[in-house]
């Protein structure tokens, strides 16, 4: 049974992640077309995905939501490392390959970033992107995130060390350009 709709956009909804989504998450995160764009590259079996669901998705410290279009789950988006005192967090996203290029990632990221500023009272939201994933970088650039830095050879994926690009946006910048 699908989870409750939490945020609604024009073409996507963000809803709670439910146990029924575990198989989709496991299959998609193991897809090379998805995995190559992420900082985690280890294969995940059903038991590991269920454990991740119970420990991470279900915890009260992060915000994890299913990205849905036309009632179907297309990926996952979340706010992590929430620091209420300092007012910052990280947003992360992945989509199944068949939904790449549809604008769902940009809209989902806009919805959740706006939620971070409006409801969680964040002052700064950041995102990390592999330098080998220009499509992901375009999402953050379209949403007004500034590239703040580069960590050289920060992760090892597909047999090579890869740089990670860091993007961020401040609340006042968001309000000027993208806030609702």
N, C-alpha and C positions, 0 to 999 in steps of 0.2 A: 504494500500500500504506500503510495507516495506521501511524503512529508508535507507539513503545512507550509503554505507560501509565506515567506518572510518579507521579501521585497519584490516589487513588480515593476518591470520596465516595459518598453514598447514591444520588444521581440523576445525578451527573456524574463523568466522569474527565477528568484533565488529562494529555495526551500530547504527545510531541514533535511539532513542526510539520514536515511533510515537503513535498517538492517538489510532490506531488500536491495539496496544499492551496492552492497559489498561485492557481488560478482562483477557488476559493471566496472567498479573501481579497480578490482584486481586485474581484469582483462585489459582495461585501458592503460593502466599505469605500466603494464608489462609490454605494451605495444612499442616497438622500436621508434615509431614516428612520434610518440609522446615522450618516451624515456629520454631520447636524445636531446630534448630541450630542457630537461630538468637537472637539478643538482644532485639528485639521487638516482643511481643507476643499477641498484641491486634488484634481482628478480624477487617477486613477492608471491607467495602461495596463499591459498584461501585462509589458512590458519593465521598467517601473519597479517593479512588484511583485516580479519576479524579482530585480532588483537589491537591493531592500529585504530580500528573503529571504536573499540571499547575504551582505549586509553587516551586517544587524541581527539577523535571526532566528538566523542560524548563528554569531553571534559568541559568545565565551566570557564576555563581560562582563555580559550581561543574561540573564534567564531568560524565555523566550517559549514558551508552551504553547497547544495547541489545547484548547478547551473542548468536550467531547463528551457527548452524551446518547443513549442507545440506539445507540451505535456511530457516530453521525453527528456531524460537526463542526458546532458551533453558533456558535462565535466564537473569540476569541483573548484570552488574559490574559498579562500579563507583569510582571516586576519590572525596573525600570530605574533608572539613576543609582545603582547600588549603591556605597556607600561603606563598605568594610569597616572602615576605621580609625575613622570616626565612628559606624558602626553604624546607618546609615539608608538607606532606598531608597523608591522610588515604585512603587505598583502601578497598572496600567492595564488596562482591560477594554473589549471591545465584543462584542456578540452580534448575529446576524442578526435582523431584525425579527420573524420568525415565532416566535422563542424568547423574546421579551420577556415579562415577567410570569410566567414559569414557575418562578422561583426559582433558575435555573441560575447567574445572575450572582452572587447572594449566596453560593451554595454554593462556586462556583469561587473567589470572593474570600476566603472563609473558609479554604479549603484552602491557597491560595497564601500568604496572610498568616501562617498557622500555620507553613508551611514556612520563611518568611523568619525568623521568630523561633526556631524549633527547630533548623533545619539551617544557616542562614546566620548565625545569632547576631546578627541585627539588634536594635537597641535601640528603633528607631522606624520605623514604616511610614506613609507618607503617600499621599494620593490627591488628584487635582485634578478638579473637576467644573464644567462650565459651569452658570452660574446658571439657564439655561433648560432644564436637564435634571434635574428633581426626582426622577425614577425612579432615576437613578444616585446622587444624594445619599442616597436612602433605603437603598441597599445599605450604604453606609459607616456610616450612623446605626444600622442594625440590628446591625452588627458591632461597635458600641461605639467607633467612631472619633469623636473630638471635632471640631467645626468650629473650626479654628484661625485662620481669617482669610478675608478677601475682597480680591481684587485687582480694583479697578474698571476696567472697559473694557480688560481685558487682551488680549482677542482680538477679531478681526473675523470674523463669520460670518453668512451669510444677510443681508448688507447692513447689519449693525449691529454696533456694539461691544457686547461681552458681558462681564459680570463672571465671574471664576473663583473658585469657593469651594475652600478648602483644608481637608482633613480629615487627622487623624493619630491614631495610637494608639501608646502606649508598651508595651514588653514586659510590664511589671508590670500594666498595665491589661488587656492581652490575657489574661494568666494568670488574672486575677481573674474574667473574664467569658466568654471565648470560646475560650481555648486548650484543646487536647485533651490 
